[in-house]
Amino acid sequence: MSRAFRCEVRAVAAFAVKPVLVVVALKCALEFAVAGRYGWHRDELYYAVAGLHLQGGYVEFPPVTALLAALARELFGWSLVGLRAFTILASAGTVLVGALVARELGASRLAQTLAAVIIGFGPAMLATNLLFQPVALDQLTTMIVLLLALRLALGRGSWPLIGIAVGIGLETKYTLAVVLVLLIATFLVWRRDALSRRGFPLAVAVAAILLVPNLVWQANHGWTSVHWFLNPPPSGSDETRPVFIANVILLTGRQFRSPSRASCHSSGSACCARSVGRSSARSSRTSSSGASPTTRCR
């Protein structure tokens, strides 16, 4: 049985519009300044050619990337900068949505700006936000899904909006399914009541409708993407799957051992503790005075 979950409404801080937009503008300026360098990456050529053969799906990826490649060709011709503009703008959107996530969690304007800087200029983000690949597009759709799920958990979200975001996200990159499994598991533990609402099956239906073109393509091609993922071809490098997983774990460990990141995590935890303490104190004071309590979820 899920634990009873009580949600008290708490005012959200004002969004740090100007500072966050400055961070977004600086990120875009940096990436556009180097967007024409080093020529085409082999993956970009693959996706650009896929844009010449639009269909409901492809062996390794869903159709959104190819659709954007076709749109880039219509707007800019065979321009590398024009093609990469889509991923640069998607990465800018990820920064913006990430700052909104921080705001929903109660971050001050300064903390929202710090979140935007970390998301926008983190080495891993800079490394994946330039080339025209599904990665940057997936980062944006995943961040949108997380924002909408967070708002729902806090009692001010919408299941249909999540359904739209999930449908578009899965048509962008299949790996969003991993995030969805984790989200559903989280809701089952802490917010099972939200899954019992009528909006949940509606969100599933909306996402399924948006997936119809890809599902039809998969069915007509023997579910080739499923077979490809279960039996992947050899890697383009000498790195085996176990070695790749080990490297990801080691890289994650290095990120958390970094002094700058460690201080950031520590200060963030301290901020959370102080925020909860202040909220509890306000709740006690308002309850004793008979006023409406400042609300938070627990």
C-alpha positions as a Python dict, from the first residue, in 0.01 Angstrom:
ca = {
    (1, 'M'): (0, 0, 0),
    (2, 'S'): (124, 348, -76),
    (3, 'R'): (178, 583, 211),
    (4, 'A'): (-66, 868, 249),
    (5, 'F'): (76, 1170, 78),
    (6, 'R'): (-23, 1515, 186),
    (7, 'C'): (64, 1811, -31),
    (8, 'E'): (54, 2163, 105),
    (9, 'V'): (66, 2449, -142),
    (10, 'R'): (377, 2663, -121),
    (11, 'A'): (444, 2976, -322),
    (12, 'V'): (704, 2928, -596),
    (13, 'A'): (982, 3184, -630),
    (14, 'A'): (972, 3422, -925),
    (15, 'F'): (1148, 3288, -1232),
    (16, 'A'): (1490, 3447, -1292),
    (17, 'V'): (1402, 3538, -1651),
    (18, 'K'): (1680, 3783, -1734),
    (19, 'P'): (1976, 3598, -1577),
    (20, 'V'): (1866, 3265, -1724),
    (21, 'L'): (1817, 3418, -2069),
    (22, 'V'): (2166, 3569, -2045),
    (23, 'V'): (2307, 3221, -1975),
    (24, 'V'): (2108, 3079, -2268),
    (25, 'A'): (2232, 3357, -2499),
    (26, 'L'): (2595, 3303, -2397),
    (27, 'K'): (2564, 2929, -2454),
    (28, 'C'): (2411, 2979, -2799),
    (29, 'A'): (2676, 3238, -2890),
    (30, 'L'): (2957, 3000, -2792),
    (31, 'E'): (2814, 2706, -2985),
    (32, 'F'): (2720, 2904, -3297),
    (33, 'A'): (3073, 3051, -3298),
    (34, 'V'): (3220, 2703, -3353),
    (35, 'A'): (2927, 2537, -3531),
    (36, 'G'): (3095, 2549, -3870),
    (37, 'R'): (3426, 2402, -3761),
    (38, 'Y'): (3574, 2056, -3822),
    (39, 'G'): (3329, 1962, -4096),
    (40, 'W'): (3058, 1700, -4095),
    (41, 'H'): (3058, 1420, -3841),
    (42, 'R'): (2976, 1081, -3992),
    (43, 'D'): (2659, 1053, -3778),
    (44, 'E'): (2540, 1390, -3904),
    (45, 'L'): (2575, 1269, -4262),
    (46, 'Y'): (2369, 962, -4169),
    (47, 'Y'): (2086, 1167, -4018),
    (48, 'A'): (2096, 1421, -4301),
    (49, 'V'): (2057, 1143, -4559),
    (50, 'A'): (1778, 989, -4349),
    (51, 'G'): (1601, 1323, -4396),
    (52, 'L'): (1588, 1244, -4767),
    (53, 'H'): (1394, 923, -4696),
    (54, 'L'): (1124, 1023, -4448),
    (55, 'Q'): (934, 734, -4292),
    (56, 'G'): (779, 629, -3963),
    (57, 'G'): (1101, 494, -3818),
    (58, 'Y'): (1454, 373, -3878),
    (59, 'V'): (1655, 82, -3746),
    (60, 'E'): (1847, 275, -3479),
    (61, 'F'): (1630, 581, -3412),
    (62, 'P'): (1271, 715, -3430),
    (63, 'P'): (1160, 964, -3699),
    (64, 'V'): (1192, 1307, -3530),
    (65, 'T'): (1566, 1344, -3601),
    (66, 'A'): (1514, 1274, -3970),
    (67, 'L'): (1218, 1514, -3981),
    (68, 'L'): (1433, 1792, -3836),
    (69, 'A'): (1711, 1711, -4083),
    (70, 'A'): (1461, 1747, -4368),
    (71, 'L'): (1336, 2077, -4223),
    (72, 'A'): (1693, 2207, -4190),
    (73, 'R'): (1759, 2121, -4555),
    (74, 'E'): (1443, 2304, -4665),
    (75, 'L'): (1533, 2613, -4461),
    (76, 'F'): (1911, 2631, -4502),
    (77, 'G'): (2004, 2391, -4780),
    (78, 'W'): (2300, 2164, -4708),
    (79, 'S'): (2435, 2401, -4443),
    (80, 'L'): (2620, 2238, -4155),
    (81, 'V'): (2556, 2539, -3931),
    (82, 'G'): (2187, 2535, -4027),
    (83, 'L'): (2165, 2166, -3939),
    (84, 'R'): (2343, 2212, -3607),
    (85, 'A'): (2122, 2511, -3524),
    (86, 'F'): (1847, 2267, -3425),
    (87, 'T'): (2057, 2089, -3164),
    (88, 'I'): (2199, 2420, -3039),
    (89, 'L'): (1849, 2557, -2990),
    (90, 'A'): (1739, 2231, -2828),
    (91, 'S'): (2028, 2257, -2582),
    (92, 'A'): (1923, 2615, -2506),
    (93, 'G'): (1575, 2485, -2432),
    (94, 'T'): (1723, 2224, -2197),
    (95, 'V'): (1893, 2503, -1999),
    (96, 'L'): (1567, 2698, -1976),
    (97, 'V'): (1361, 2397, -1866),
    (98, 'G'): (1631, 2295, -1619),
    (99, 'A'): (1608, 2636, -1454),
    (100, 'L'): (1231, 2592, -1435),
    (101, 'V'): (1284, 2257, -1261),
    (102, 'A'): (1505, 2432, -1005),
    (103, 'R'): (1231, 2693, -955),
    (104, 'E'): (967, 2425, -896),
    (105, 'L'): (1195, 2277, -628),
    (106, 'G'): (1195, 2610, -447),
    (107, 'A'): (1521, 2754, -575),
    (108, 'S'): (1586, 3125, -539),
    (109, 'R'): (1661, 3339, -845),
    (110, 'L'): (2034, 3299, -778),
    (111, 'A'): (2002, 2921, -749),
    (112, 'Q'): (1800, 2909, -1072),
    (113, 'T'): (2077, 3099, -1249),
    (114, 'L'): (2340, 2865, -1104),
    (115, 'A'): (2138, 2565, -1227),
    (116, 'A'): (2126, 2719, -1576),
    (117, 'V'): (2504, 2774, -1577),
    (118, 'I'): (2577, 2417, -1463),
    (119, 'I'): (2339, 2265, -1718),
    (120, 'G'): (2449, 2490, -2002),
    (121, 'F'): (2824, 2483, -1954),
    (122, 'G'): (2888, 2144, -1794),
    (123, 'P'): (3158, 1958, -1994),
    (124, 'A'): (2928, 1666, -2076),
    (125, 'M'): (2655, 1900, -2203),
    (126, 'L'): (2894, 2108, -2413),
    (127, 'A'): (3035, 1788, -2561),
    (128, 'T'): (2694, 1662, -2672),
    (129, 'N'): (2508, 1982, -2763),
    (130, 'L'): (2683, 2080, -3086),
    (131, 'L'): (2662, 1789, -3328),
    (132, 'F'): (2331, 1717, -3497),
    (133, 'Q'): (2238, 1396, -3318),
    (134, 'P'): (1935, 1272, -3120),
    (135, 'V'): (2130, 1323, -2794),
    (136, 'A'): (2065, 1697, -2755),
    (137, 'L'): (1703, 1654, -2866),
    (138, 'D'): (1658, 1372, -2614),
    (139, 'Q'): (1802, 1589, -2336),
    (140, 'L'): (1535, 1851, -2403),
    (141, 'T'): (1240, 1610, -2418),
    (142, 'T'): (1361, 1426, -2108),
    (143, 'M'): (1396, 1751, -1914),
    (144, 'I'): (1043, 1852, -2018),
    (145, 'V'): (904, 1517, -1902),
    (146, 'L'): (1085, 1554, -1569),
    (147, 'L'): (951, 1907, -1522),
    (148, 'L'): (593, 1800, -1594),
    (149, 'A'): (626, 1494, -1368),
    (150, 'L'): (764, 1712, -1088),
    (151, 'R'): (474, 1955, -1121),
    (152, 'L'): (233, 1662, -1109),
    (153, 'A'): (399, 1525, -795),
    (154, 'L'): (368, 1869, -636),
    (155, 'G'): (-3, 1878, -713),
    (156, 'R'): (-6, 2130, -998),
    (157, 'G'): (66, 1921, -1307),
    (158, 'S'): (-128, 1773, -1597),
    (159, 'W'): (-127, 1412, -1713),
    (160, 'P'): (-230, 1496, -2074),
    (161, 'L'): (71, 1729, -2107),
    (162, 'I'): (296, 1448, -1986),
    (163, 'G'): (140, 1220, -2246),
    (164, 'I'): (223, 1467, -2524),
    (165, 'A'): (580, 1513, -2399),
    (166, 'V'): (632, 1137, -2365),
    (167, 'G'): (493, 1065, -2712),
    (168, 'I'): (718, 1324, -2877),
    (169, 'G'): (1012, 1215, -2661),
    (170, 'L'): (982, 849, -2759),
    (171, 'E'): (957, 954, -3124),
    (172, 'T'): (1288, 1136, -3065),
    (173, 'K'): (1489, 871, -2879),
    (174, 'Y'): (1383, 535, -2743),
    (175, 'T'): (1601, 567, -2432),
    (176, 'L'): (1339, 793, -2274),
    (177, 'A'): (1167, 464, -2186),
    (178, 'V'): (1430, 409, -1913),
    (179, 'V'): (1338, 743, -1753),
    (180, 'L'): (968, 655, -1774),
    (181, 'V'): (1020, 323, -1593),
    (182, 'L'): (1203, 504, -1312),
    (183, 'L'): (933, 773, -1293),
    (184, 'I'): (652, 518, -1269),
    (185, 'A'): (842, 329, -999),
    (186, 'T'): (891, 655, -808),
    (187, 'F'): (521, 741, -831),
    (188, 'L'): (428, 389, -718),
    (189, 'V'): (635, 436, -403),
    (190, 'W'): (556, 798, -312),
    (191, 'R'): (258, 916, -518),
    (192, 'R'): (50, 611, -601),
    (193, 'D'): (-260, 826, -564),
    (194, 'A'): (-155, 1026, -873),
    (195, 'L'): (-151, 708, -1083),
    (196, 'S'): (-510, 632, -984),
    (197, 'R'): (-642, 951, -1142),
    (198, 'R'): (-830, 946, -1472),
    (199, 'G'): (-556, 1155, -1631),
    (200, 'F'): (-302, 872, -1617),
    (201, 'P'): (-474, 641, -1871),
    (202, 'L'): (-544, 950, -2082),
    (203, 'A'): (-171, 1031, -2085),
    (204, 'V'): (-93, 673, -2189),
    (205, 'A'): (-349, 698, -2471),
    (206, 'V'): (-208, 1031, -2594),
    (207, 'A'): (148, 896, -2595),
    (208, 'A'): (34, 580, -2777),
    (209, 'I'): (-143, 783, -3046),
    (210, 'L'): (172, 989, -3107),
    (211, 'L'): (370, 664, -3136),
    (212, 'V'): (139, 515, -3399),
    (213, 'P'): (357, 609, -3702),
    (214, 'N'): (660, 442, -3547),
    (215, 'L'): (464, 139, -3426),
    (216, 'V'): (317, 87, -3774),
    (217, 'W'): (662, 113, -3929),
    (218, 'Q'): (806, -133, -3676),
    (219, 'A'): (524, -381, -3738),
    (220, 'N'): (576, -359, -4115),
    (221, 'H'): (950, -418, -4074),
    (222, 'G'): (943, -710, -3832),
    (223, 'W'): (1019, -495, -3524),
    (224, 'T'): (1369, -450, -3655),
    (225, 'S'): (1464, -189, -3395),
    (226, 'V'): (1385, -434, -3116),
    (227, 'H'): (1607, -697, -3278),
    (228, 'W'): (1879, -438, -3332),
    (229, 'F'): (1880, -335, -2965),
    (230, 'L'): (1874, -694, -2842),
    (231, 'N'): (2150, -797, -3082),
    (232, 'P'): (2357, -485, -3144),
    (233, 'P'): (2633, -487, -3406),
    (234, 'P'): (2997, -455, -3297),
    (235, 'S'): (3091, -110, -3169),
    (236, 'G'): (3269, 137, -3395),
    (237, 'S'): (3552, 132, -3140),
    (238, 'D'): (3735, -143, -2954),
    (239, 'E'): (3528, -72, -2642),
    (240, 'T'): (3306, -364, -2543),
    (241, 'R'): (2969, -319, -2371),
    (242, 'P'): (3101, -421, -2024),
    (243, 'V'): (3396, -183, -2066),
    (244, 'F'): (3159, 94, -2174),
    (245, 'I'): (2939, 44, -1865),
    (246, 'A'): (3245, 41, -1640),
    (247, 'N'): (3371, 363, -1798),
    (248, 'V'): (3035, 533, -1744),
    (249, 'I'): (3042, 435, -1374),
    (250, 'L'): (3400, 559, -1338),
    (251, 'L'): (3314, 885, -1514),
    (252, 'T'): (3018, 939, -1283),
    (253, 'G'): (3241, 876, -983),
    (254, 'R'): (3491, 1130, -1108),
    (255, 'Q'): (3216, 1389, -1142),
    (256, 'F'): (3114, 1344, -780),
    (257, 'R'): (3474, 1338, -653),
    (258, 'S'): (3554, 1667, -823),
    (259, 'P'): (3608, 1933, -551),
    (260, 'S'): (3396, 2193, -730),
    (261, 'R'): (3108, 1951, -779),
    (262, 'A'): (3141, 1815, -426),
    (263, 'S'): (3111, 2167, -286),
    (264, 'C'): (2812, 2229, -512),
    (265, 'H'): (2638, 1911, -389),
    (266, 'S'): (2718, 1996, -26),
    (267, 'S'): (2588, 2351, -54),
    (268, 'G'): (2278, 2225, -234),
    (269, 'S'): (2206, 1972, 41),
    (270, 'A'): (2258, 2240, 307),
    (271, 'C'): (2020, 2471, 118),
    (272, 'C'): (1756, 2197, 107),
    (273, 'A'): (1794, 2128, 479),
    (274, 'R'): (1764, 2499, 562),
    (275, 'S'): (1460, 2532, 334),
    (276, 'V'): (1282, 2238, 499),
    (277, 'G'): (1368, 2374, 843),
    (278, 'R'): (1232, 2719, 758),
    (279, 'S'): (917, 2570, 606),
    (280, 'S'): (856, 2352, 914),
    (281, 'A'): (906, 2650, 1144),
    (282, 'R'): (664, 2861, 940),
    (283, 'S'): (412, 2575, 942),
    (284, 'S'): (424, 2549, 1322),
    (285, 'R'): (389, 2925, 1368),
    (286, 'T'): (98, 2956, 1128),
    (287, 'S'): (-77, 2651, 1275),
    (288, 'S'): (-55, 2792, 1629),
    (289, 'S'): (-187, 3130, 1513),
    (290, 'G'): (-475, 2975, 1320),
    (291, 'A'): (-351, 3105, 983),
    (292, 'S'): (-325, 2894, 669),
    (293, 'P'): (3, 2696, 676),
    (294, 'T'): (274, 2748, 417),
    (295, 'T'): (245, 2433, 216),
    (296, 'R'): (502, 2172, 118),
    (297, 'C'): (485, 1806, 20),
    (298, 'R'): (581, 1523, 253),
}
